[in-house]
């Protein structure tokens, strides 16, 4: 494994309101690219594709996603995911990060990379019979540029040392310790809102 290899993966459905946060951040990185040793890719809702990519020898992966955690809409949260436990059911379809990690662990014998999730608290998600809800809400749209700033702070640290503690990224952000439950929406600590 090459210690400097790093993946930044946008995940989410562009047709479901604020769930498009991950793909929008990846698109914004076109204007402010990360270093060339970082692979930046929009995975959308292709969980199987992401699971196989996680087995490509990356030292670290940063997933960018919308995740309801009970904070003010637009709040960014940095979560370190623990490796999946036997209780996570592998699933070949869908983009639940915990299930994607379980699938990757099931598919390969290699150790998974360190996985961080840069999550944004959504405001606009479809309800009931709404099938399509295009566009981000204002708080999440404003968080896109802050997420790009956060990635430009975080990525150089991880390239220098893939095991380094995540640096504090400033307000309104939360940095949590390793917490597998964080992937399912349980808060790992207090968030700082503005």
C-alpha positions as protocol buffer text, in pm:
chain_id: "A"
residue {
  index: 1
  type: UNK
  ca { x: 0 y: 0 z: 0 }
}
residue {
  index: 2
  type: UNK
  ca { x: 132 y: 343 z: -90 }
}
residue {
  index: 3
  type: UNK
  ca { x: 114 y: 551 z: 230 }
}
residue {
  index: 4
  type: UNK
  ca { x: 25 y: 873 z: 50 }
}
residue {
  index: 5
  type: UNK
  ca { x: -263 y: 742 z: -160 }
}
residue {
  index: 6
  type: UNK
  ca { x: -585 y: 906 z: -58 }
}
residue {
  index: 7
  type: UNK
  ca { x: -942 y: 891 z: -188 }
}
residue {
  index: 8
  type: UNK
  ca { x: -1201 y: 1167 z: -157 }
}
residue {
  index: 9
  type: UNK
  ca { x: -1542 y: 1023 z: -243 }
}
residue {
  index: 10
  type: UNK
  ca { x: -1860 y: 1220 z: -288 }
}
residue {
  index: 11
  type: UNK
  ca { x: -2170 y: 1015 z: -211 }
}
residue {
  index: 12
  type: UNK
  ca { x: -2539 y: 1100 z: -241 }
}
residue {
  index: 13
  type: UNK
  ca { x: -2833 y: 1122 z: -477 }
}
residue {
  index: 14
  type: UNK
  ca { x: -2843 y: 1441 z: -687 }
}
residue {
  index: 15
  type: UNK
  ca { x: -3223 y: 1410 z: -722 }
}
residue {
  index: 16
  type: UNK
  ca { x: -3298 y: 1410 z: -348 }
}
residue {
  index: 17
  type: UNK
  ca { x: -3243 y: 1766 z: -224 }
}
residue {
  index: 18
  type: UNK
  ca { x: -2962 y: 1801 z: 26 }
}
residue {
  index: 19
  type: UNK
  ca { x: -2855 y: 1440 z: -30 }
}
residue {
  index: 20
  type: UNK
  ca { x: -2666 y: 1588 z: -329 }
}
residue {
  index: 21
  type: UNK
  ca { x: -2416 y: 1753 z: -90 }
}
residue {
  index: 22
  type: UNK
  ca { x: -2134 y: 1502 z: -159 }
}
residue {
  index: 23
  type: UNK
  ca { x: -2156 y: 1529 z: -539 }
}
residue {
  index: 24
  type: UNK
  ca { x: -2177 y: 1910 z: -515 }
}
residue {
  index: 25
  type: UNK
  ca { x: -1858 y: 1926 z: -306 }
}
residue {
  index: 26
  type: UNK
  ca { x: -1679 y: 1708 z: -562 }
}
residue {
  index: 27
  type: UNK
  ca { x: -1796 y: 1943 z: -838 }
}
residue {
  index: 28
  type: UNK
  ca { x: -1672 y: 2245 z: -637 }
}
residue {
  index: 29
  type: UNK
  ca { x: -1329 y: 2078 z: -609 }
}
residue {
  index: 30
  type: UNK
  ca { x: -1296 y: 2116 z: -987 }
}
residue {
  index: 31
  type: UNK
  ca { x: -1244 y: 2489 z: -920 }
}
residue {
  index: 32
  type: UNK
  ca { x: -1004 y: 2428 z: -628 }
}
residue {
  index: 33
  type: UNK
  ca { x: -833 y: 2095 z: -696 }
}
residue {
  index: 34
  type: UNK
  ca { x: -662 y: 1888 z: -432 }
}
residue {
  index: 35
  type: UNK
  ca { x: -301 y: 1766 z: -480 }
}
residue {
  index: 36
  type: UNK
  ca { x: -246 y: 1522 z: -770 }
}
residue {
  index: 37
  type: UNK
  ca { x: -182 y: 1226 z: -537 }
}
residue {
  index: 38
  type: UNK
  ca { x: -545 y: 1249 z: -421 }
}
residue {
  index: 39
  type: UNK
  ca { x: -810 y: 1070 z: -623 }
}
residue {
  index: 40
  type: UNK
  ca { x: -1134 y: 1273 z: -620 }
}
residue {
  index: 41
  type: UNK
  ca { x: -1446 y: 1098 z: -745 }
}
residue {
  index: 42
  type: UNK
  ca { x: -1823 y: 1133 z: -731 }
}
residue {
  index: 43
  type: UNK
  ca { x: -1972 y: 791 z: -653 }
}
residue {
  index: 44
  type: UNK
  ca { x: -2331 y: 914 z: -636 }
}
residue {
  index: 45
  type: UNK
  ca { x: -2537 y: 616 z: -517 }
}
residue {
  index: 46
  type: UNK
  ca { x: -2301 y: 344 z: -649 }
}
residue {
  index: 47
  type: UNK
  ca { x: -2217 y: 167 z: -323 }
}
residue {
  index: 48
  type: UNK
  ca { x: -2073 y: -145 z: -488 }
}
residue {
  index: 49
  type: UNK
  ca { x: -1837 y: 69 z: -697 }
}
residue {
  index: 50
  type: UNK
  ca { x: -1721 y: 253 z: -382 }
}
residue {
  index: 51
  type: UNK
  ca { x: -1674 y: -76 z: -193 }
}
residue {
  index: 52
  type: UNK
  ca { x: -1441 y: -210 z: -464 }
}
residue {
  index: 53
  type: UNK
  ca { x: -1255 y: 122 z: -485 }
}
residue {
  index: 54
  type: UNK
  ca { x: -1189 y: 112 z: -109 }
}
residue {
  index: 55
  type: UNK
  ca { x: -994 y: -211 z: -176 }
}
residue {
  index: 56
  type: UNK
  ca { x: -756 y: -40 z: -424 }
}
residue {
  index: 57
  type: UNK
  ca { x: -479 y: 15 z: -166 }
}
residue {
  index: 58
  type: UNK
  ca { x: -566 y: 360 z: -34 }
}
residue {
  index: 59
  type: UNK
  ca { x: -420 y: 454 z: 303 }
}
residue {
  index: 60
  type: UNK
  ca { x: -710 y: 689 z: 377 }
}
residue {
  index: 61
  type: UNK
  ca { x: -1054 y: 764 z: 235 }
}
residue {
  index: 62
  type: UNK
  ca { x: -1267 y: 1069 z: 307 }
}
residue {
  index: 63
  type: UNK
  ca { x: -1636 y: 1024 z: 228 }
}
residue {
  index: 64
  type: UNK
  ca { x: -1831 y: 1347 z: 175 }
}
residue {
  index: 65
  type: UNK
  ca { x: -2201 y: 1300 z: 247 }
}
residue {
  index: 66
  type: UNK
  ca { x: -2518 y: 1450 z: 390 }
}
residue {
  index: 67
  type: UNK
  ca { x: -2602 y: 1289 z: 724 }
}
residue {
  index: 68
  type: UNK
  ca { x: -2877 y: 1384 z: 969 }
}
residue {
  index: 69
  type: UNK
  ca { x: -2714 y: 1408 z: 1312 }
}
residue {
  index: 70
  type: UNK
  ca { x: -2952 y: 1644 z: 1490 }
}
residue {
  index: 71
  type: UNK
  ca { x: -2757 y: 1968 z: 1434 }
}
residue {
  index: 72
  type: UNK
  ca { x: -2849 y: 2293 z: 1264 }
}
residue {
  index: 73
  type: UNK
  ca { x: -2878 y: 2249 z: 882 }
}
residue {
  index: 74
  type: UNK
  ca { x: -2545 y: 2316 z: 714 }
}
residue {
  index: 75
  type: UNK
  ca { x: -2336 y: 2206 z: 1014 }
}
residue {
  index: 76
  type: UNK
  ca { x: -2029 y: 2011 z: 905 }
}
residue {
  index: 77
  type: UNK
  ca { x: -1919 y: 1712 z: 1109 }
}
residue {
  index: 78
  type: UNK
  ca { x: -1595 y: 1516 z: 1077 }
}
residue {
  index: 79
  type: UNK
  ca { x: -1634 y: 1156 z: 1189 }
}
residue {
  index: 80
  type: UNK
  ca { x: -1375 y: 880 z: 1200 }
}
residue {
  index: 81
  type: UNK
  ca { x: -1537 y: 549 z: 1117 }
}
residue {
  index: 82
  type: UNK
  ca { x: -1426 y: 230 z: 1285 }
}
residue {
  index: 83
  type: UNK
  ca { x: -1382 y: -80 z: 1074 }
}
residue {
  index: 84
  type: UNK
  ca { x: -1712 y: -264 z: 1032 }
}
residue {
  index: 85
  type: UNK
  ca { x: -1809 y: -523 z: 1290 }
}
residue {
  index: 86
  type: UNK
  ca { x: -1979 y: -852 z: 1213 }
}
residue {
  index: 87
  type: UNK
  ca { x: -2316 y: -693 z: 1291 }
}
residue {
  index: 88
  type: UNK
  ca { x: -2313 y: -476 z: 976 }
}
residue {
  index: 89
  type: UNK
  ca { x: -2489 y: -656 z: 692 }
}
residue {
  index: 90
  type: UNK
  ca { x: -2308 y: -625 z: 356 }
}
residue {
  index: 91
  type: UNK
  ca { x: -2536 y: -477 z: 91 }
}
residue {
  index: 92
  type: UNK
  ca { x: -2449 y: -457 z: -278 }
}
residue {
  index: 93
  type: UNK
  ca { x: -2701 y: -179 z: -354 }
}
residue {
  index: 94
  type: UNK
  ca { x: -2745 y: 154 z: -185 }
}
residue {
  index: 95
  type: UNK
  ca { x: -2502 y: 398 z: -29 }
}
residue {
  index: 96
  type: UNK
  ca { x: -2527 y: 362 z: 349 }
}
residue {
  index: 97
  type: UNK
  ca { x: -2159 y: 418 z: 447 }
}
residue {
  index: 98
  type: UNK
  ca { x: -2163 y: 154 z: 721 }
}
residue {
  index: 99
  type: UNK
  ca { x: -2301 y: -107 z: 480 }
}
residue {
  index: 100
  type: UNK
  ca { x: -2053 y: -5 z: 208 }
}
residue {
  index: 101
  type: UNK
  ca { x: -1766 y: -59 z: 455 }
}
residue {
  index: 102
  type: UNK
  ca { x: -1911 y: -397 z: 554 }
}
residue {
  index: 103
  type: UNK
  ca { x: -1939 y: -492 z: 187 }
}
residue {
  index: 104
  type: UNK
  ca { x: -1579 y: -386 z: 118 }
}
residue {
  index: 105
  type: UNK
  ca { x: -1458 y: -592 z: 415 }
}
residue {
  index: 106
  type: UNK
  ca { x: -1659 y: -889 z: 285 }
}
residue {
  index: 107
  type: UNK
  ca { x: -1523 y: -857 z: -72 }
}
residue {
  index: 108
  type: UNK
  ca { x: -1153 y: -831 z: 5 }
}
residue {
  index: 109
  type: UNK
  ca { x: -885 y: -979 z: 225 }
}
residue {
  index: 110
  type: UNK
  ca { x: -684 y: -656 z: 243 }
}
residue {
  index: 111
  type: UNK
  ca { x: -730 y: -421 z: 536 }
}
residue {
  index: 112
  type: UNK
  ca { x: -963 y: -131 z: 464 }
}
residue {
  index: 113
  type: UNK
  ca { x: -822 y: 222 z: 457 }
}
residue {
  index: 114
  type: UNK
  ca { x: -877 y: 461 z: 741 }
}
residue {
  index: 115
  type: UNK
  ca { x: -1218 y: 615 z: 666 }
}
residue {
  index: 116
  type: UNK
  ca { x: -1326 y: 964 z: 766 }
}
residue {
  index: 117
  type: UNK
  ca { x: -1670 y: 1105 z: 687 }
}
residue {
  index: 118
  type: UNK
  ca { x: -1712 y: 1477 z: 625 }
}
residue {
  index: 119
  type: UNK
  ca { x: -2087 y: 1505 z: 681 }
}
residue {
  index: 120
  type: UNK
  ca { x: -2327 y: 1795 z: 640 }
}
residue {
  index: 121
  type: UNK
  ca { x: -2653 y: 1825 z: 832 }
}
residue {
  index: 122
  type: UNK
  ca { x: -2930 y: 1832 z: 568 }
}
residue {
  index: 123
  type: UNK
  ca { x: -3237 y: 2055 z: 571 }
}
residue {
  index: 124
  type: UNK
  ca { x: -3420 y: 1959 z: 251 }
}
residue {
  index: 125
  type: UNK
  ca { x: -3492 y: 1590 z: 194 }
}
residue {
  index: 126
  type: UNK
  ca { x: -3790 y: 1435 z: 13 }
}
residue {
  index: 127
  type: UNK
  ca { x: -4095 y: 1345 z: 221 }
}
residue {
  index: 128
  type: UNK
  ca { x: -4357 y: 1082 z: 167 }
}
residue {
  index: 129
  type: UNK
  ca { x: -4453 y: 1060 z: -199 }
}
residue {
  index: 130
  type: UNK
  ca { x: -4192 y: 1305 z: -335 }
}
residue {
  index: 131
  type: UNK
  ca { x: -3971 y: 1113 z: -576 }
}
residue {
  index: 132
  type: UNK
  ca { x: -3749 y: 1395 z: -696 }
}
residue {
  index: 133
  type: UNK
  ca { x: -3644 y: 1708 z: -513 }
}
residue {
  index: 134
  type: UNK
  ca { x: -3368 y: 1880 z: -712 }
}
residue {
  index: 135
  type: UNK
  ca { x: -3132 y: 2135 z: -563 }
}
residue {
  index: 136
  type: UNK
  ca { x: -2968 y: 2200 z: -229 }
}
residue {
  index: 137
  type: UNK
  ca { x: -3132 y: 2409 z: 43 }
}
residue {
  index: 138
  type: UNK
  ca { x: -2960 y: 2742 z: 125 }
}
residue {
  index: 139
  type: UNK
  ca { x: -2776 y: 2627 z: 444 }
}
residue {
  index: 140
  type: UNK
  ca { x: -2635 y: 2318 z: 272 }
}
residue {
  index: 141
  type: UNK
  ca { x: -2541 y: 2511 z: -42 }
}
residue {
  index: 142
  type: UNK
  ca { x: -2348 y: 2754 z: 182 }
}
residue {
  index: 143
  type: UNK
  ca { x: -2172 y: 2457 z: 345 }
}
residue {
  index: 144
  type: UNK
  ca { x: -2027 y: 2337 z: 12 }
}
residue {
  index: 145
  type: UNK
  ca { x: -1750 y: 2600 z: 8 }
}
residue {
  index: 146
  type: UNK
  ca { x: -1680 y: 2541 z: 379 }
}
residue {
  index: 147
  type: UNK
  ca { x: -1644 y: 2169 z: 304 }
}
residue {
  index: 148
  type: UNK
  ca { x: -1393 y: 2247 z: 25 }
}
residue {
  index: 149
  type: UNK
  ca { x: -1198 y: 2463 z: 275 }
}
residue {
  index: 150
  type: UNK
  ca { x: -1212 y: 2179 z: 529 }
}
residue {
  index: 151
  type: UNK
  ca { x: -1078 y: 1930 z: 274 }
}
residue {
  index: 152
  type: UNK
  ca { x: -792 y: 2166 z: 184 }
}
residue {
  index: 153
  type: UNK
  ca { x: -703 y: 2178 z: 556 }
}
residue {
  index: 154
  type: UNK
  ca { x: -746 y: 1805 z: 620 }
}
residue {
  index: 155
  type: UNK
  ca { x: -591 y: 1646 z: 310 }
}
residue {
  index: 156
  type: UNK
  ca { x: -231 y: 1781 z: 349 }
}
residue {
  index: 157
  type: UNK
  ca { x: -225 y: 1648 z: 707 }
}
residue {
  index: 158
  type: UNK
  ca { x: -345 y: 1304 z: 595 }
}
residue {
  index: 159
  type: UNK
  ca { x: -102 y: 1294 z: 302 }
}
residue {
  index: 160
  type: UNK
  ca { x: 188 y: 1365 z: 537 }
}
residue {
  index: 161
  type: UNK
  ca { x: 72 y: 1102 z: 789 }
}
residue {
  index: 162
  type: UNK
  ca { x: -234 y: 885 z: 711 }
}
residue {
  index: 163
  type: UNK
  ca { x: -263 y: 796 z: 1082 }
}
residue {
  index: 164
  type: UNK
  ca { x: -242 y: 1157 z: 1206 }
}
residue {
  index: 165
  type: UNK
  ca { x: -526 y: 1287 z: 1420 }
}
residue {
  index: 166
  type: UNK
  ca { x: -765 y: 1496 z: 1218 }
}
residue {
  index: 167
  type: UNK
  ca { x: -686 y: 1865 z: 1270 }
}
residue {
  index: 168
  type: UNK
  ca { x: -949 y: 2090 z: 1423 }
}
residue {
  index: 169
  type: UNK
  ca { x: -1130 y: 2244 z: 1129 }
}
residue {
  index: 170
  type: UNK
  ca { x: -1291 y: 2539 z: 1302 }
}
residue {
  index: 171
  type: UNK
  ca { x: -1653 y: 2643 z: 1340 }
}
residue {
  index: 172
  type: UNK
  ca { x: -1919 y: 2530 z: 1269 }
}
residue {
  index: 173
  type: UNK
  ca { x: -1768 y: 2185 z: 1282 }
}
residue {
  index: 174
  type: UNK
  ca { x: -1751 y: 1886 z: 1509 }
}
residue {
  index: 175
  type: UNK
  ca { x: -1457 y: 1650 z: 1519 }
}
residue {
  index: 176
  type: UNK
  ca { x: -1543 y: 1320 z: 1676 }
}
residue {
  index: 177
  type: UNK
  ca { x: -1333 y: 1032 z: 1802 }
}
residue {
  index: 178
  type: UNK
  ca { x: -1361 y: 693 z: 1630 }
}
residue {
  index: 179
  type: UNK
  ca { x: -1725 y: 601 z: 1653 }
}
residue {
  index: 180
  type: UNK
  ca { x: -1891 y: 341 z: 1432 }
}
residue {
  index: 181
  type: UNK
  ca { x: -2233 y: 457 z: 1552 }
}
residue {
  index: 182
  type: UNK
  ca { x: -2161 y: 796 z: 1399 }
}
residue {
  index: 183
  type: UNK
  ca { x: -2226 y: 649 z: 1056 }
}
residue {
  index: 184
  type: UNK
  ca { x: -2581 y: 569 z: 1154 }
}
residue {
  index: 185
  type: UNK
  ca { x: -2659 y: 920 z: 1273 }
}
residue {
  index: 186
  type: UNK
  ca { x: -2568 y: 907 z: 1643 }
}
residue {
  index: 187
  type: UNK
  ca { x: -2375 y: 1212 z: 1751 }
}
residue {
  index: 188
  type: UNK
  ca { x: -2017 y: 1153 z: 1859 }
}
residue {
  index: 189
  type: UNK
  ca { x: -1993 y: 1478 z: 2052 }
}
residue {
  index: 190
  type: UNK
  ca { x: -2119 y: 1833 z: 2056 }
}
residue {
  index: 191
  type: UNK
  ca { x: -2124 y: 2033 z: 1736 }
}
residue {
  index: 192
  type: UNK
  ca { x: -2035 y: 2397 z: 1720 }
}
residue {
  index: 193
  type: UNK
  ca { x: -2301 y: 2598 z: 1539 }
}
residue {
  index: 194
  type: UNK
  ca { x: -2286 y: 2957 z: 1428 }
}
